[in-house]
Every structure is written in structure tokens, then in C-alpha cells.
Amino acid sequence: MTRKQHPTWGGGDHAEQHYLVEPRHLAGGGDIRHVTEFLRASGWTDRSTTGGPVVFDRSDHLVRVVYDPNGRPGGWQVQGQATATEPGWHVTFTRQTPVEIVAGFTDALTRERSAHAPNPWAPLQQQRWETDRSQHFTAVSPDHNAWLQFHQTGPGQAHWWAGARTEHGRTWDAVFSATTPMHLIENFSTALADPRPVMRPRGHVPPSKWIRTTSVSVRPSELGAWQQARITAARAATWARHSWASARPRTRKPAAAARTHATAGSARARR
């Protein structure tokens, strides 16, 4: 490989100014490839069209992730199809929802469901979010600028609602239908409450006095390596799941086994 093929090598790999932003819920939208490239590496099918929204389908065709900045309200939409055992569900994230928080939800769509009973409130309480059970169960971040709420106005009228605001007003919202699988909401709340800062390039930090930033110099090769590590992890997990599934011994269904045994017995009796 030559430097021409990789212009970030050597003299072209100059450090660029980025910022570590905290709290992450006020960091702005970020690069959507943080979400989409993970889905691609996890074996999802890219059905996007030129000039249209970004569309990814899971291999079982039961879940679709769409990013459409020009739609209404604009941003992310995730649709889960109904199955024989679970109802359909729908989630929206507006355009300025930080991609790291969106990924907390969408990454979980690529993994097997954990056996433990999900609790969306636990990650928030561990990070000392305040909870209020008065009218609607609500958890509020320590800076009082982000929240997760289970909003119920009557029988069959409920949804989950999350969002954040700065001194300029609301910056993003996320709405989950009441039928959204609980383990997915728990993964979202884990990403929402994560105290680690997120990185944004110069010129992409929202204007707010409530944001804390740390200037860092990052070479493009370093940034690419960090992004590639996330993609590599997704590919490895996907390969492991497929390998395990193909290695499982296939057992014959009892009815089929009984029919085979009966057929073999009849054949022996006719000899």
C-alpha cells in the first residue's frame, strides 16, 4: 500500500482539533455512520437509494432503521414488525439526538436478548439520576437537562419519552411506543446515562454554556482506527453468532422421527 492510497499516512496525517463534549446528551447529533456502519458490519442490508433516506433492514426482515433528516419530525425511525409472540413497535429519535445514544438502542438490535429481566431505570439510578413517581414515572439527569419518562394518560395510552434541552430550548426528543421491547429501552437508557464524554470535530459543538469541552488533537489515522475497532467488533460478533448457529446439532422433530421409525419398521416387515 502506498501513501497515495492512504493520504493520512506520514506527512498527510496532521493532527486536527476535536473536542470532548460532556454531558453527552447535549453534544449534538454527530456522524450518523457511527450507527449505520455498525449495522452494516452486523450483516444488515442497506436499502438506501440515491437522494433518499438511509434505510437498513435486519436479516430477518423484522426490524428496519431509517434516517431521514428531511422528513417530519426528521431524524431516526425504527420499526419492529409484529410476530406471533410480540406486538409491533415504533421508535423515533429527532435529528439532534447524539448518535452515541441512538447507537445504544440500535446496537442492541444486532445482539441476542439477555436472559436477565430488563430494568430501564437501573442505569439511570446508578448514575444518580433523580426519580419522580408522582404523576408519570420520570428520571432526570444530575444537571436537570435530560430525562426519561414513562408517560401514561389512560388505559392503552402510554409511551416512553426521553429528551434533552439547553438554555435555547429542547434539543432532541425520543419517543418509544409502549410495546417497545424493554431490553431495548434499557440499552438506550444505559447509553443516555453514560458519563463518558463524546467527541465532536471543530465547528460541530452546539452553542451552550451548559456544555463542558476539552480540546484534543487527533490525527485522522487515530480517528479511523477507533472507528474501525467498533466495526471490527461488530463483524466478529456477527461471525461468532453465525458460527454458533451453524455448529448447533440439528435434532429431528419427535413427530418426524416417529414417522421415519414407523416407515422403516413397515419396510422391514414387508421383507
C-alpha positions as CSV (number, residue, x, y, z in Angstrom):
1,M,0.0,0.0,0.0
2,T,1.3,3.4,-0.9
3,R,0.8,6.9,0.6
4,K,-1.2,7.7,-2.4
5,Q,-3.7,5.1,-1.4
6,H,-3.7,6.3,2.2
7,P,-3.2,10.0,2.2
8,T,-3.5,10.2,6.0
9,W,-0.1,8.4,6.4
10,G,3.1,10.2,7.0
11,G,3.1,13.9,6.3
12,G,-0.6,14.0,5.4
13,D,-1.6,12.7,8.8
14,H,-1.8,16.1,10.6
15,A,-3.5,16.4,13.9
16,E,-6.8,18.1,13.8
17,Q,-8.7,19.8,16.6
18,H,-11.6,18.0,18.2
19,Y,-13.5,18.4,21.4
20,L,-14.5,16.0,24.1
21,V,-18.1,17.1,25.0
22,E,-19.9,16.5,28.2
23,P,-22.6,15.8,29.1
24,R,-23.2,13.6,26.1
25,H,-26.9,14.4,26.0
26,L,-26.1,17.9,24.9
27,A,-23.4,17.1,22.3
28,G,-25.5,17.3,19.2
29,G,-26.2,14.8,16.6
30,G,-22.8,13.7,15.4
31,D,-21.8,11.4,12.4
32,I,-24.6,9.0,11.5
33,R,-22.0,6.5,10.3
34,H,-21.5,5.7,14.0
35,V,-24.9,3.9,13.8
36,T,-25.1,2.8,10.1
37,E,-21.6,1.3,9.7
38,F,-22.2,-0.8,12.8
39,L,-25.5,-2.1,11.3
40,R,-23.7,-2.8,8.0
41,A,-20.9,-4.7,9.8
42,S,-23.5,-6.7,11.7
43,G,-25.0,-8.0,8.4
44,W,-27.9,-5.6,8.0
45,T,-29.0,-4.9,4.4
46,D,-28.5,-1.3,3.1
47,R,-31.6,-0.4,1.1
48,S,-30.9,3.3,0.8
49,T,-31.4,5.0,-2.6
50,T,-29.6,7.9,-4.0
51,G,-31.1,11.1,-2.8
52,G,-33.5,9.3,-0.4
53,P,-33.4,8.4,3.3
54,V,-30.9,6.0,4.7
55,V,-32.6,2.6,5.2
56,F,-31.2,-0.6,6.8
57,D,-33.1,-3.9,7.3
58,R,-32.2,-6.7,9.6
59,S,-31.6,-10.1,8.0
60,D,-34.9,-11.5,9.4
61,H,-36.8,-8.5,7.9
62,L,-38.5,-7.9,11.3
63,V,-36.7,-4.6,12.1
64,R,-36.0,-1.5,9.9
65,V,-33.9,1.5,10.8
66,V,-34.4,4.7,8.8
67,Y,-32.6,8.1,8.9
68,D,-34.4,10.9,7.1
69,P,-33.2,14.4,8.1
70,N,-35.8,15.9,5.7
71,G,-38.9,14.1,7.0
72,R,-41.2,15.1,9.8
73,P,-40.1,15.4,12.5
74,G,-36.8,14.4,10.8
75,G,-34.2,12.1,12.2
76,W,-34.3,8.4,13.1
77,Q,-37.2,6.0,12.9
78,V,-37.0,2.3,14.0
79,Q,-39.8,0.0,13.2
80,G,-40.3,-3.5,14.7
81,Q,-42.8,-5.9,13.0
82,A,-45.3,-7.8,14.9
83,T,-44.6,-11.5,15.4
84,A,-46.6,-14.5,16.7
85,T,-45.3,-13.7,20.2
86,E,-44.7,-9.9,20.3
87,P,-46.7,-6.9,19.0
88,G,-45.2,-4.4,16.6
89,W,-43.4,-1.3,17.9
90,H,-42.1,2.0,16.8
91,V,-39.4,4.5,17.9
92,T,-38.4,7.9,16.8
93,F,-35.2,10.0,17.6
94,T,-35.1,13.6,16.3
95,R,-32.2,14.7,14.3
96,Q,-30.0,16.2,17.0
97,T,-30.2,13.0,19.2
98,P,-26.5,12.2,19.8
99,V,-25.5,9.2,17.6
100,E,-23.9,7.5,20.6
101,I,-27.2,7.5,22.4
102,V,-29.1,6.3,19.3
103,A,-26.5,3.5,18.9
104,G,-27.2,2.4,22.5
105,F,-30.6,1.3,21.1
106,T,-29.7,0.2,17.5
107,D,-26.6,-1.8,18.6
108,A,-28.9,-3.8,20.8
109,L,-31.0,-4.8,17.8
110,T,-27.9,-6.7,16.5
111,R,-27.5,-8.9,19.6
112,E,-29.3,-11.7,21.3
113,R,-31.6,-10.6,24.1
114,S,-30.1,-11.1,27.5
115,A,-31.7,-13.5,29.9
116,H,-31.9,-11.1,32.8
117,A,-35.1,-9.1,33.5
118,P,-34.6,-5.7,31.9
119,N,-35.0,-2.5,34.0
120,P,-34.6,0.8,32.1
121,W,-34.4,2.8,35.3
122,A,-31.4,0.9,36.8
123,P,-28.7,2.5,34.6
124,L,-30.1,6.0,35.4
125,Q,-30.2,5.4,39.1
126,Q,-26.7,4.1,39.1
127,Q,-25.6,7.4,37.6
128,R,-27.5,9.3,40.3
129,W,-30.4,10.5,38.1
130,E,-33.3,11.7,40.2
131,T,-36.6,9.8,40.0
132,D,-40.1,11.1,40.5
133,R,-43.1,8.8,40.8
134,S,-45.8,11.5,41.3
135,Q,-47.8,11.6,38.0
136,H,-45.6,9.9,35.5
137,F,-42.5,7.8,36.4
138,T,-39.6,10.2,35.4
139,A,-35.8,10.1,35.8
140,V,-33.9,13.4,35.4
141,S,-30.2,13.8,34.9
142,P,-28.0,15.4,37.6
143,D,-27.8,18.6,35.5
144,H,-31.6,18.6,35.1
145,N,-31.3,18.9,31.3
146,A,-32.2,15.3,30.2
147,W,-34.9,12.9,31.2
148,L,-36.6,9.6,30.6
149,Q,-40.3,9.3,31.3
150,F,-42.9,6.6,31.2
151,H,-45.9,8.7,30.2
152,Q,-49.4,7.2,30.7
153,T,-52.6,9.1,30.3
154,G,-55.1,6.2,30.4
155,P,-55.6,2.5,29.6
156,G,-53.8,1.7,26.4
157,Q,-52.4,5.3,26.1
158,A,-48.8,5.2,27.1
159,H,-45.4,5.7,25.7
160,W,-41.8,6.3,26.8
161,W,-40.4,9.8,26.2
162,A,-36.8,11.0,26.5
163,G,-35.1,14.2,25.6
164,A,-32.7,17.0,26.5
165,R,-32.6,20.8,26.5
166,T,-30.2,23.7,26.7
167,E,-30.8,27.3,27.6
168,H,-32.0,27.7,24.0
169,G,-34.8,25.2,24.4
170,R,-35.3,21.5,23.6
171,T,-32.5,20.0,21.5
172,W,-33.9,16.5,20.9
173,D,-36.6,14.0,21.7
174,A,-37.0,10.3,21.6
175,V,-40.4,8.6,21.7
176,F,-40.9,4.8,22.2
177,S,-44.2,3.1,21.7
178,A,-45.5,1.3,24.9
179,T,-44.9,-2.1,23.1
180,T,-41.2,-1.4,22.5
181,P,-39.2,-4.3,24.0
182,M,-38.0,-3.4,27.4
183,H,-34.4,-4.6,27.0
184,L,-34.0,-2.2,24.1
185,I,-35.1,0.8,26.2
186,E,-32.7,-0.4,28.9
187,N,-29.9,-0.3,26.4
188,F,-31.0,3.2,25.4
189,S,-31.0,4.4,29.0
190,T,-27.6,2.9,29.6
191,A,-26.2,5.0,26.7
192,L,-28.1,8.0,27.8
193,A,-26.7,7.9,31.3
194,D,-23.1,7.0,30.3
195,P,-21.0,9.7,32.0
196,R,-18.2,9.5,29.4
197,P,-17.8,12.4,27.0
198,V,-18.2,12.1,23.3
199,M,-16.0,13.5,20.6
200,R,-17.0,16.2,18.1
201,P,-14.9,17.9,15.4
202,R,-14.3,21.7,15.5
203,G,-17.4,23.5,14.3
204,H,-19.8,20.8,15.4
205,V,-20.2,21.6,19.1
206,P,-23.6,23.1,19.9
207,P,-23.5,26.6,21.3
208,S,-24.4,26.3,25.0
209,K,-23.0,27.5,28.3
210,W,-24.2,24.2,29.8
211,I,-21.7,22.2,27.8
212,R,-18.2,21.4,29.0
213,T,-15.5,20.8,26.4
214,T,-11.9,19.6,26.4
215,S,-9.8,20.4,23.3
216,V,-7.8,17.5,21.9
217,S,-5.6,17.0,18.9
218,V,-6.5,13.9,16.9
219,R,-4.8,12.5,13.8
220,P,-7.1,11.2,11.1
221,S,-5.4,7.8,11.4
222,E,-6.2,7.6,15.1
223,L,-9.8,8.6,14.5
224,G,-10.1,6.0,11.7
225,A,-8.6,3.3,14.0
226,W,-11.1,4.0,16.7
227,Q,-14.0,3.8,14.2
228,Q,-12.6,0.6,12.7
229,A,-12.3,-1.0,16.1
230,R,-16.1,-0.6,16.5
231,I,-16.8,-2.1,13.1
232,T,-14.4,-5.0,13.7
233,A,-16.1,-5.8,16.9
234,A,-19.5,-5.9,15.1
235,R,-18.1,-8.2,12.4
236,A,-16.6,-10.5,15.0
237,A,-19.8,-10.7,17.0
238,T,-21.8,-11.4,13.8
239,W,-19.4,-14.1,12.7
240,A,-19.5,-15.7,16.2
241,R,-23.3,-15.8,16.2
242,H,-23.4,-17.4,12.7
243,S,-20.7,-19.9,13.5
244,W,-22.5,-21.0,16.7
245,A,-25.9,-21.3,14.9
246,S,-24.3,-23.4,12.1
247,A,-22.5,-25.6,14.6
248,R,-25.6,-26.5,16.6
249,P,-26.6,-30.1,16.2
250,R,-29.9,-30.4,14.3
251,T,-32.3,-32.6,16.1
252,R,-35.1,-34.3,14.3
253,K,-38.6,-33.3,15.5
254,P,-40.3,-36.1,17.5
255,A,-43.2,-36.4,15.0
256,A,-40.8,-36.7,12.1
257,A,-38.7,-39.2,14.0
258,A,-41.7,-41.3,14.8
259,R,-42.8,-41.3,11.1
260,T,-39.3,-42.3,10.0
261,H,-39.2,-45.1,12.5
262,A,-42.7,-46.4,11.5
263,T,-41.7,-46.3,7.8
264,A,-38.5,-48.2,8.5
265,G,-40.5,-50.8,10.6
266,S,-43.1,-51.3,7.8
267,A,-40.3,-51.8,5.3
268,R,-38.6,-54.4,7.4
269,A,-42.0,-56.2,7.9
270,R,-42.6,-56.4,4.2
271,R,-39.2,-58.1,3.5
